[in-house]
Amino acid sequence: MRIFVVDAFVTEEPFTGNPAAVVCVEGGGAEVMTDKFRQGLAFEMNLSETAYVRPIEDGRVYELRWFTPEAEVDLCGHATLAAAKVALDEMGWGADGRVAFSTRSGILAVEKVAGGMF
């Protein structure tokens, strides 16, 4: 398990953006990470959302779930972009600057474009 904090929607000004925690789970870590654990970690991170990402389907698609400090939610835009940034730039997941997430709201595809923007 690796934990990152990423600011989405940043500008040139300091302290801008919308922070989200991103937790990447690989291998056996997925089996021991219960919903209760995910909720507890989101509470501990104390950000509006904590995103949990893990590879599924031979690494072509990644499960993505979002938790606030209080509950799991169906969709979160800024935490999705934060998860894509971590998956592509830190974990080396995805292909050709693209990553697909399987979520409770369906498949979400994110593509990195010129200048490192998503």
NORSUL-V866461 format. One line per field, one symbol per residue. ss: DSSP state (~ for helix, > for strand, _ for the rest). phi: phi as a letter, one per 40 degrees, with the letter a starting at -180 (. if undefined). burial: # if it has 16 or more other C-alpha atoms within 10 Angstrom, else .. Layout:
ss->???
phi->???
burial->???
This chain:
ss->_>>>>>>>_________>>>>>>>>___~~~~__~~~~~~~~~~~____>>>>>>>~~~_>>>>>>>____>>___~~~~~~~~~~~~~~____>__>>>>>>__>>>>>>__~~~__
phi->.bbbbbccgcbcccgbgbcacbbbbbfccccccccccdcccccccfbcabcbbacbffgcbbcbbbbccbacbcaaccccccccdcdccbcgcgafgbabbcbcchcbbbbcbdggcb
burial->....####.........########............######.#.#########.....#########..#..##.###########....##..######.......###.....#
